[in-house]
Amino acid sequence: METIEIKIPINRFFLKGNLTVPNEANCLVIFSHGSGSSRFSIRNNFVAKILNQKNIATFLVDLLTIEEDQIYENRFDIDLLTHRLIAVTNYVSELPSLTTLPIGYFGASTGAASALKAAARLNDKIQAIVSRGGRPDLAISDLKLIHVPTLLIVGSLDHMVLNLNEDAFKFLKCHKKLAIIDGATHLFEEPGKLEEVAVLASKWFLEHIVNSKTKTHDVLR
């Protein structure tokens, strides 16, 4: 299973992402990273590998250039990140090897806010969302517009973010779940906790993208 670098043209520059497509890929998950993180994030790459083992293609992309990321405020410019994520999604969905794959989002920290806002704008193009230690409160005005299955994963010891997720959860009108990982802090650094995140995420994408697509196909036959 090979990982290749994709360059996506945005205005007069390029955004870079790492694409991994299993031989029997059943869907594509695009990662939206948190502030100060990148496509080389150890945590997100760990989750991506677990997804790849389930035949889920992954695309880990930097939504800011190196120069833009040096400006601290850009990392929290959710509208900018949302615009970039939408552009990235539209671009990769047209790549020949990916056109038939339904798409999901995996957002971490502030990246979850841009994933939620992008999904609200792209309507049926996004089939499921998973947030890891995310900040859905930064997308609060868009949460009621989301109609796809959404999973919020938070560590039980990440008290502030847990409270924010519990409040934001009430605004979601879609099929939703709040999964609390016992004994985990914000970065899920405790032994086995990040693996729990990856397992929950893979199950969510398989159930709500792959299996739901199969059920719909069977009904239409």
C-alpha positions in Angstrom: 0.0 0.0 0.0 1.7 3.2 -1.3 1.4 6.7 0.1 1.8 9.5 -2.5 2.1 13.2 -2.2 -0.6 15.3 -3.9 -0.2 19.0 -4.7 -3.5 20.9 -4.9 -3.5 24.3 -6.6 -5.0 27.1 -4.6 -4.7 30.5 -6.2 -1.0 31.0 -6.9 0.3 28.3 -4.5 -0.1 24.6 -3.7 -1.3 22.7 -0.6 0.3 19.4 0.0 -1.3 16.2 1.2 -0.4 12.5 1.6 -2.8 10.1 -0.1 -3.0 6.4 0.8 -5.4 4.2 -1.2 -5.8 0.5 -0.3 -6.3 -1.9 -3.2 -9.9 -2.5 -2.3 -10.7 1.0 -0.9 -14.3 1.4 0.1 -14.4 5.1 1.0 -12.1 8.1 1.5 -11.5 10.0 4.7 -10.0 13.4 4.6 -8.2 14.6 7.7 -8.5 18.2 9.0 -5.7 18.8 11.5 -5.7 20.8 14.6 -3.8 24.1 15.2 0.0 23.7 14.9 -0.3 20.2 13.5 0.3 18.9 9.9 0.0 16.0 7.6 2.9 14.5 9.4 1.1 14.4 12.7 2.0 11.2 14.6 -1.4 10.8 16.1 -3.4 11.3 12.9 -1.0 9.1 10.9 -1.6 6.4 13.5 -5.4 6.7 13.1 -5.0 6.7 9.3 -3.0 3.5 9.3 -5.8 1.8 11.3 -8.3 3.1 8.7 -6.2 1.9 5.9 -6.2 -1.6 7.4 -10.0 -1.5 7.0 -9.7 -0.6 3.3 -10.4 3.1 4.0 -8.4 5.5 1.8 -7.0 8.5 3.7 -5.9 11.9 2.7 -3.9 13.9 5.3 -3.5 17.5 4.0 -2.0 20.7 5.2 -4.6 23.5 4.8 -2.0 26.2 5.3 1.3 26.7 3.5 4.5 26.7 5.6 4.5 30.5 5.5 0.9 30.9 6.5 1.3 28.5 9.4 4.0 30.7 10.8 1.3 33.3 11.4 -0.3 32.1 14.7 -3.7 33.6 14.0 -4.1 31.6 10.8 -4.3 28.4 12.8 -7.5 29.6 14.4 -9.0 31.2 11.3 -11.8 28.6 11.0 -13.4 30.3 8.0 -10.1 30.2 6.1 -9.5 26.6 7.0 -13.1 25.7 6.0 -12.7 27.4 2.6 -9.5 25.5 2.0 -11.0 22.1 3.1 -13.9 22.6 0.7 -11.5 23.4 -2.1 -9.4 20.3 -1.3 -12.4 18.1 -1.1 -13.7 19.2 -4.5 -10.3 18.7 -6.0 -9.5 15.2 -4.7 -13.1 14.0 -5.4 -12.4 14.5 -9.1 -9.2 12.5 -9.2 -9.6 9.4 -11.4 -8.8 6.9 -8.6 -11.2 8.5 -6.1 -14.3 9.6 -8.1 -16.3 6.5 -7.0 -15.3 6.7 -3.3 -17.8 8.3 -0.8 -16.1 10.8 1.5 -15.9 11.3 5.2 -14.1 13.8 7.4 -11.9 13.2 10.4 -11.2 16.4 12.3 -8.9 16.9 15.3 -8.9 19.9 17.7 -9.7 23.1 15.8 -9.6 21.0 12.6 -12.9 19.5 13.7 -14.6 22.9 13.5 -13.5 23.3 9.9 -14.6 19.8 9.0 -18.1 20.4 10.5 -18.5 23.8 8.8 -17.3 22.3 5.4 -19.7 19.4 5.7 -22.6 21.8 6.4 -21.8 23.6 3.1 -21.1 20.5 1.0 -24.3 18.8 1.8 -24.5 15.3 0.4 -20.8 15.2 -0.7 -19.7 14.3 2.9 -21.2 11.0 4.3 -19.9 10.9 7.9 -17.8 12.9 10.3 -15.6 12.0 13.2 -14.1 14.6 15.6 -11.2 13.7 17.9 -10.8 16.1 20.9 -12.4 18.6 18.6 -13.8 22.1 19.0 -17.3 21.8 17.6 -18.2 24.9 19.6 -16.2 26.9 17.0 -18.7 25.8 14.4 -21.8 26.2 16.6 -23.9 28.2 14.0 -23.4 25.4 11.4 -24.1 22.4 13.6 -27.9 22.4 12.9 -27.2 22.3 9.2 -25.3 19.0 9.4 -27.4 16.0 8.2 -24.8 13.2 8.2 -23.8 10.9 11.0 -21.4 12.7 13.4 -19.3 11.1 16.1 -17.6 13.3 18.7 -14.7 11.6 20.6 -13.4 13.2 23.8 -11.1 12.1 26.6 -12.8 11.9 30.0 -9.8 13.9 31.5 -10.0 16.6 28.9 -12.5 18.5 31.1 -12.8 21.8 29.2 -13.1 20.3 25.8 -15.5 17.7 27.1 -17.8 20.4 28.4 -17.6 22.2 25.1 -18.5 19.0 23.2 -21.4 18.3 25.5 -22.8 21.7 24.9 -22.3 21.6 21.1 -23.7 18.1 21.0 -27.2 19.5 21.8 -27.1 21.6 18.6 -26.6 18.7 16.3 -29.8 17.5 14.7 -28.3 14.6 12.7 -27.6 11.0 13.8 -25.0 11.6 16.4 -23.0 10.1 19.2 -20.7 11.4 21.9 -18.0 8.9 22.8 -16.0 9.5 26.0 -12.7 7.7 26.3 -12.2 6.9 30.0 -8.8 8.0 31.4 -7.8 9.9 28.3 -6.5 13.5 28.1 -6.7 15.9 25.2 -4.0 14.2 23.0 -4.9 10.7 23.9 -1.3 10.0 24.9 -2.2 7.4 27.5 -1.4 3.7 26.5 -4.1 2.3 24.2 -6.3 5.4 24.2 -5.4 6.6 20.6 -6.1 3.0 19.4 -9.5 3.2 21.0 -10.1 6.4 19.0 -9.0 4.7 15.7 -11.2 1.7 16.3 -14.3 3.9 17.0 -13.6 6.0 14.0 -13.1 3.1 11.6 -16.4 1.5 12.9 -18.2 4.8 12.4 -17.0 5.2 8.8 -17.7 1.6 7.9 -21.1 1.6 9.4 -22.3 5.0 8.1 -20.5 5.1 4.8 -19.7 1.7 3.5 -22.5 -0.4 5.1 -25.2 2.2 4.5 -24.2 2.5 0.9 -24.5 -1.3 0.5 -27.9 -1.3 2.2 -29.1 1.5 -0.1 -27.9 -0.4 -3.2 -29.7 -3.6 -2.0 -32.9 -1.7 -1.6 -32.7 -0.1 -5.0 -32.0 -3.4 -6.8 
